[in-house]
């Protein structure tokens, strides 16, 4: 039989010299985006990360292309009209992006609901006298769901030897939550400067709970206005699609006249401007 001291497993010591072997996630953006293409690539990368999907960006783009060709080809076989086929192709090509946007919103909502309880547990762990790294590792293991996965990723990076600030640097961007940026800043400041961490965490948890309660009341009070705004954005494309699919020559006849072209282009421009404006207002009101 082995001796008792031989059965005792030693804890893994962080080794900073091995931190460079971590695999970087594939992305299309590099550095700070300076042009429109860089900003679009950065937005696409953030969408993939914050939606929680594990699919590679190239696979998503390939799926968009397949939906673009498949839906458009099916409509062209049925109607043999290029205009309606192009319209359905555009909607089909964007359908995977819309799915990722919905998944991102649902994931962010779940993490917002988990955040106050996680911060309270972190405060309770700090009261026991453990170090900040140990408290963070304990909370990461106990937290479930999407937030737990992100915390465990940061915990594993710390165990690999990466500094605490560097390990938490990508957490706000990966989750898309401003509250996590405040939390990571508070933890990094405490590690460098010290202070009453428990009191800071308790205040932050209560502030986030109050903010979520306020956002819930605001959402309930403005649900009719938001539904009306979304309906106004979605209704014109739906009506146009219905008429084009019902009568393939409808849009062609409309574009034959000068007033039809001007009216159509003006309507499209106003639709885009109004949609961007309304979506910005909705995003700013739901930001947490």
Residue pairs with C-beta under 8 A, 6 or more apart in sequence:
12 159
14 158
14 159
14 160
14 161
15 160
15 161
16 161
16 162
17 161
18 160
18 161
19 157
19 160
19 161
19 162
21 160
22 157
22 160
22 162
25 49
26 56
26 57
26 58
27 41
27 45
27 57
28 41
28 44
28 45
28 57
29 38
29 41
29 42
29 44
29 45
30 38
31 38
32 38
33 39
33 41
33 42
44 57
45 57
46 173
46 176
47 97
47 100
47 101
47 104
48 55
48 57
48 60
48 100
49 173
49 174
50 104
50 107
50 108
50 174
50 175
50 176
51 100
51 101
51 103
51 104
51 107
52 103
52 104
52 107
52 146
52 149
53 60
53 100
53 103
60 96
60 100
63 96
64 93
64 94
64 95
64 96
64 97
65 93
67 92
67 93
67 95
67 96
68 89
68 90
68 92
68 93
69 89
70 92
71 88
71 89
71 91
71 92
71 93
72 85
72 86
72 88
72 89
72 92
73 85
74 88
75 81
75 84
75 85
75 88
75 89
75 245
76 82
76 84
76 85
79 85
79 245
79 248
80 248
81 244
81 248
81 249
83 244
83 248
83 251
83 252
84 244
84 245
84 248
84 251
87 240
87 241
87 244
88 241
88 245
91 241
104 176
107 146
108 175
108 176
108 177
110 145
110 146
110 147
111 145
111 146
111 147
111 150
111 175
111 177
112 177
112 179
112 208
112 212
112 288
113 212
114 143
114 144
114 145
114 146
114 147
114 148
115 147
115 177
115 179
115 180
115 183
115 208
116 205
116 206
116 208
116 209
116 212
118 139
118 143
118 147
118 151
119 183
119 201
119 204
119 205
119 208
120 201
120 202
120 205
121 139
121 142
121 143
122 135
122 136
122 139
122 201
123 197
123 198
123 201
123 202
123 205
125 134
125 135
125 138
125 139
126 132
126 135
126 197
126 198
126 201
127 198
130 138
132 164
132 187
132 190
132 191
132 197
133 158
133 164
136 151
136 154
136 155
136 158
136 164
136 187
137 155
137 158
137 159
139 151
140 148
140 151
140 152
140 154
140 155
141 152
141 155
142 148
143 151
147 175
150 171
150 174
150 175
151 171
153 174
154 167
154 168
154 171
155 167
157 166
157 167
158 164
158 167
164 187
164 188
164 191
165 188
165 191
168 184
168 187
168 188
169 184
171 180
171 181
171 184
172 178
172 180
172 181
172 184
177 288
178 287
178 288
179 204
179 208
179 211
179 288
182 204
183 204
186 197
186 200
186 201
186 204
187 197
189 195
190 197
190 200
208 288
211 288
212 288
215 286
215 288
218 285
219 226
219 286
222 285
226 282
229 278
229 281
229 282
230 278
232 274
232 278
233 271
233 274
233 275
233 278
233 279
236 267
236 271
237 271
240 251
243 250
243 251
244 250
244 251
253 260
254 260
254 264
255 261
255 264
